[in-house]
C-alpha cells in the first residue's frame, strides 16, 4: 500500500464546535496476535468508512528475518474483517489527519522503538496521551482512559512503570 501524503491542510488547534469536515473519529486497530497484537491508529476518510489512513510503527524485515528500520508509517488502507482482528473507536477522540501524522512523528522521534518498553502498542497510547495534552477539546481525557481500559496487560504494566 502506498504511503499517503494528504490533502488535509487543517493543522491548527480547534475546538469541538469548530471541527468542520476535517476531523473524524479516531480508531485503534489490532491485527492478529492477541496480547502481542500489532496496534495502529486509523482515521477514516469520513466517519463510518472502512477506507482511511493507518498510522503505525512499521518495520522492515531483512533477508535473515531480523526486523529492522522501525519508523512511523502512514498508509491509505481499507480495513476489513480479514485484515484486522479488531477495530475500536477511541472514546471522544476526533482529529484531523495532519495533526495525527505530526503528533505520531513527534512521539516516535522523541521515544523511538523498543519491543519491550516502546512498541507499537505503547506508541498508540503515547500518541493519544500527547493528542490529549495538546488538543484536549479534540482528544479528551476519556480517550486516554479508554486506551488504558482496552490496553493489554503488558502495555498497561509497562505504562504504569513508566509513570
Protein Blocks (a to p, Z undefined) as FASTA:
>chain_A
ZZdddfblbfbdcdfklnommbccddddddehijmpccdddddfbghiabdcdddddddd
dfkopaghiacddddddddfklpmbdcddehiacdfklmmmmmmmmmmmnopafklmcfk
lmmmmmmmmmmmmmmmlmcfklmmmmmmmmcfklmmmmmmnZZ
